Amino acid sequence: MDTLSDPHLMAEQRSKTRRRFAVIGAGAAGLCIAKYLIQSGFDDVTVFEIGTQIGGLWCYRNDSERSAAYRTLHINTARNVTNFNDFKFDEQVQLFPDHWDMHRYLKAYADHFDVSRRIKFKSRVADVRPSERYRPEAPEWQVTLEDGQVEIFDRVVVASGHLSVPMHVPEFRDNFAGQYLHSHDYRQPEPFVGKKICIIGVGNSACDIASDVCVLSPRTVIVARSGVMIAPKLIFGRPFTDVTMHLYKPWVPDRLRRWIIKTLVHILHGRMSDLGFKPLTERAHPTTSAVLIPHVAYRRVIVKHGIRKIEGKRIFFSDGSSDEFDVMIAATGYLIDLPFIPPSIVPVVDNSVDLYKRMCSPEWNGLYFIGLLNSTAHALNMIFEYQSRWICALERGQLDLPSPDEMRSEIEAKKRYVKKYFRNSPRHTIEEESLPYLQDLDRQIRIAGKRRATVN
């Protein structure tokens, strides 16, 4: 049966498109879901942004105070795999866009797809909860802003990110007598000229910051407490991701893909242990750097494995050495922060949120999350697009959610998988193997579409 010829189905579709959507956050994830909702016929979309800028973390010195962007920040994935599917970067943009490129790109994206006029700036969301009329079959959500304004929406999509609340390690922050800061507050190297600096962590920010300050510092130490494999950004003059993305195909076995990538990194960077790092023995969030390895080879950056104790400004390392430092920069990750949602609605436990497909609460209908994950390979913008298409398919009635028990069962299975294969750290609780995840979302949409076509 053709939907267009059935008055009941047409009325149902009109009812769906009249739903009111609230999107929290005007960063890449929020702009993406807003764009897909609008294109799916849901015209009543409001995006709440706490600052005055589009772009979220990609807006340098964003007045939202949630961005951790530093002056030399570039994206880790190349331009051609970072842009959204239907809106490409200008060809004049560098291979690895910096935050200024990303900010301009996201502003242009929002303008092009008619999202900009739907953004309410300086609108900090203070509270999201079910309204008094909430029913599982007809959800309704109350959104309260910091200024006391209250609005009612049929659906709420949380796209506020998870890289805004620093994860401090008390023994570092409280015991060190020198200047202490989290990488979230690092902006540029000039304030650290001539100072001895110890950086805790070996993620992307730690590698970038160490590379920034080491040429201005008499001594720069990076404390890599865990094993790591630092991938290059270029291979034979081409972005490394241009090569590796060809390996992320369904017919390439996971073990073979990992072996090829590990071999390429070994060819280009040598063994991590020869550079002073611990070998990577479990899966971890990917780390890339274009320049850190030469700095380590030239001893501009010294690698240590751990800190035994701190006395004043003197740091005692696990190898028995010690030195005094002026500055400690903790690149120790972030805490998931949902201050506007009561814990009774969506609790954050062990820096993780129990969400079906990383998007839906089993207990509450009409509340979605987008971007609340770490991708092992694919650019996050691509992840956002897949998530947005899945949410829109669900809202159009092309998909059905399983029962709450089935959703909880799948969530627990995912948690067991992460615990088994990934590093046991708060940073990795939301790690997602991106290829099978994207395949799963796409498969669900395709199967639902075929089923719908057969019924019609």
C-alpha positions, 0 to 999 in steps of 0.5 A: 500500500502506498503511504500517500494514498492511505489517509490514516498513514498520512495523518499519522505522518503529519502528526509525527512531523509536528513534534517539537524537538529540543537539541542541547548544544550547537557543536558538530553533533547538535548541528548534525542531528538538527540538520537531519531532523529538518530534512526528515520533515521535523520542522519544529527544532530548537537548538539551545547553546549556552554561549554565543558561538556555533561549533562547540569545542572547535571554537577557540576561546569559546565563551561557553567555556566548554572548549578545550581547543588550544591554538595549535590544535588540528583534527586527527583525521584528514579533511576528506574523512572528517567532513559530513557526507553532503557538505565537503570542505573547501579544497583550499583547506589544509589536509588536517584542518585546524580549529579555525577551519573547523569553526568556519566549516561548521558555521557554513554547515549550519547556514547551508542547512537552515539550522542557524536561525533555529539556534537560541544562543546564551541559553543554558539548559538547567533542567530536563525532566519528563513533564507531568503529562509524560506517557511512554507511548506519548512522551513529553519533556520539560526543558528549563533554562537557567533564566527560568524559562520553561518550554515543553518538547516532544523529544529532547536530543542531548548533544552537549559533548563529554570533553568539558569537565576535566578529570583531575587526579588528586595526588597530582593536583594536591601534592604538587607545589608548582603550577598545576593545570589540566590540559583543558585549560592549556591554550598556547606555549608562551606562558611556559617559556623557560619552565620545566614541565611535566605532562601526565598522559599520552593521549592526543592532547598530551602529545600535542602539548608536549610538542608545543612546549618542548622547544621552549622548555629546558626540560619536558617530561611526558608520563605515559602510565599506559602502553601506547601506539602513536600513529603518524599523520602522514605516510608517503605524503598522504594522510595516514587515515587515507590508507587505514580507512581502506582497511575498515571494510566488512570483508577485512578481518579485524585481526588482519586490519590491526596487524597491518596498522601496527606494522605500518606504524612500526615501519614509520615510527619503530618500536614504541618500547625503543622510544621509551613507551610501554608496549600496547597490550590492550585496545585503547583510544587511538593516539596520533601525532605528526611531530612528537616522535622526532621530539622524543628521538631528539630528547626534547621530550623525555618519556617516563612510565609513572610517578612514585611520589611528589614532594613540593616541586620534586617529582619522583618517577617509577624508574628511580629518577627525580627532578624539580618541575615548575609546571604540571599539565594533567592530560588525564581525560574528562568526566561525563557531565549531565548537570541538567538531567536529574540522576534519577532520570539518567544516572552517570555511574563509573563515568558511563551512561547506560544507553541502548546503541549509545543513544537511548535510555531504556527507561525513558522514551523521547530522550536521545543522546548523540556523540556520547562515545569515543570512536576507535577509528572513524571521524566523529562527524561520520558517527554523528551522521549515522546516529542522526539517520538512526534517530530520524528513522526511529522517529519516522516510525521506520524502526521500533525499539526493543523492550526495555529488558532487551535494551538493558541486556544489550547494554550489559553485553556492550559493557562486558565487551569493553571491559574485556578488550579495552584498557580499564580506565574511566576514559574507555568506558564509552569506547566504541568499535566504530566499524561494527557499530556503524554497520549495526546502525545501517543494517537496522535501518536497511532491514526496517526499510525493506520490511516497510516496503514489503508491508506497503 
